[in-house]
Amino acid sequence: RRRGTVVRAIIASRGRVIDKSMVALLVALVASSSPTSVWFDCAADEKIVAPNITFSNVSSSPDPVVHGAQQVIRKVVHYNGTDTLTNVTATLSQYWKVLGKWVRFLKIDTDVCKEHAGACPFAPGDAHALTTHHPPLHWGTPYGWYRSKQVFTNTLTGERLGCLDERFEYCKDSNSCKKDSSA
């Protein structure tokens, strides 16, 4: 869907018809530069009926993550609640995809307010840009797809506020990635 839209936009912006070989070249260029990381709001999966935290502009850099590289995750967290939040916990569940199945290998709670200077308090209507810097993965980390499922909670009341599911591919180098965003 996305590739076709981009190609049509390029063709339309030039105001002229181009031959099929040029279209094929454009499709190949778009396909080669398409990101492999994906994300989605998982509040419904976690049965959070009316999420007070939602997300936008989620990205992983580099994309894909390659051996020896530091990964930087960026996201904007939007707070839609009615009370100001001063204590927010994110429960992180980390998964690796093995034989088509997600296997959890780590589950930890993090203090969002301590991990991200300036993130708190969350006042109604606030949007905070959060950046997380991850060091290069351990030398023995297997290549493949990884997933971070993050459930945000009001630490004081226990109310679950929202959920973000991020998935990314880890490869030896950018040429060895499968670019299968169906992860």
N, C-alpha and C positions, 0 to 999 in steps of 0.2 A: 504494500500500500504506500509506504513512505517513499520508496524509490521511484515509483510511477509518478507521484505527485511532484517530486523534485525534477524529474526529467521533463514533465509537462511544463513546469514553471520555467525551466531553462529555455525550452523551445519557444514558449509564449513570449518570454522576455526579449527574445531576439527579433520577434515579429516576422520570421520567415520559416519556411518549411526546410527541414534538413533530411538527408537521405538516411536509410535504415542503418548503414554502417556507423554513422555518427551517433545515432540513438544508442546502438549497441555499445559504443565506446563510452558514452555518458553513463549508461547503466553500470558498466564495469567500474567506472571511476567512483560512482556513488556506492556501489557494493563494497569496494575495497576500503572505503573510508567510514563505513557504517560502524557505529559503536557496538561492542559486544555486551557491555553492562546493561542491565535492565533493572527497573524498580517499579514497585506498585504499592498502593495503600492497602494494607492487609487488615484494616479494622473489622471488616465483615467476617473474615476468616477467624478472628479472635472474638467474635460475637460482641464487638463494641458497637452498639446500635446507633448512638449519636456521638461520634468522635469530636472531642473538643480540640484535638491537635490533628492537623493535616500537613502535608508536605508538598513542596514544589522545587523545581530546579535541582533535582538530585543528580549528582554526577560523580564518576570515579575517574581519576587521572593518575597514571596513564590508562588508557583504555585500548586494548586489554592491559592487565597488569602483567609485566614480564619479570623474569628472574633478575634479582638484584635491584629492582626499582622500588622506590618509596611510593606508597599509594596515598593519595589525598582524596578524601570523600567530602563533598560539599552538599549541603542541603539547606533549604529554607523551611523553618518550622513555623506554622501559623497557629496561633492560639485563638479559639473561638468561644471560650468559656465566659462565664459571668463574674467569677471571682479571680483576683490576682493570685498567681501561683509563685511560691517562693522555694518550694522543694519538689523537684521532679526527678524520678528515677527512670532509667531506660534498662529494661531487661533484654540483654543481647543473647540470642541463641545463634551459634555459628554452626554451619553445615558444610559438608563436602558431598558432592554428587558421585556416588559409586554405583556402577551398573544400573544407571537410570533412577536410583533412589537417593533421597537426601538423608544423610547420616549426621546426626548432631554430635559434635565433638567438644563443645564448650557452651556453658550457659552461665552468664555472670550479670550482676546488677551494677550499673554505673550511676553516679550522681551527676546528672546533666549540668546542674548549676556549678559544680566544682570542676568538671571536665572542660567546660566552655565558659571562659570569662565573659561576662556581659550577657549571658543567656537568660539569667534570672534577675529580677522577677519577670514573669510572663503576665502582662496586663491584658485585659480583654481587647482583642483586635490586633495584638502585637504579632510581628513576624520577625524572627531572628535567623540570621544566616549563621550556620554552624559549619566549621571546618575541622576535620579530624585528619591528623597526619599519622600514617602507619609506617613503621620501619619496614625495610625489605623483609620478605618472608624468610623463615629459617631455611637453610640450604637443603634440608631433607623434605621440605613440603612438596607433596605430589602435585603435578600439573593437573588442571581440570577446572571444573566449575565450583564456585564457593558462593555461600549465601549468608547474609546477616539479617535475621529477623529481629526487629527492635520494637518492643512494646513499651510505650511511655505511660507512666503512672504518677498520679499525685501521691507523693511519698507520705503526706500527712493523713490522707483519708483512704488510701488504697484504691481510689477510683482509677480505672484504666482509661486513658485519655485518647490514645491513638496508636497506630501500628504502621511500621515501614518495613518492607521486604526488599532488600538490595541483593542483586546477584551479579557476579562478575567472573570473568575467565582469567585464570592464571596460566601463563605459558612460558616456555623456554625463551622464546623471542617472538616478535610480532608476526613473523612468517609461519610459525608453527601453530598458531591458533586456529581453531575450527570455525570461529565466528558463528556459532550456533546460538542465537539469542532465544531459542525456545527453552532455555534452561528454566 
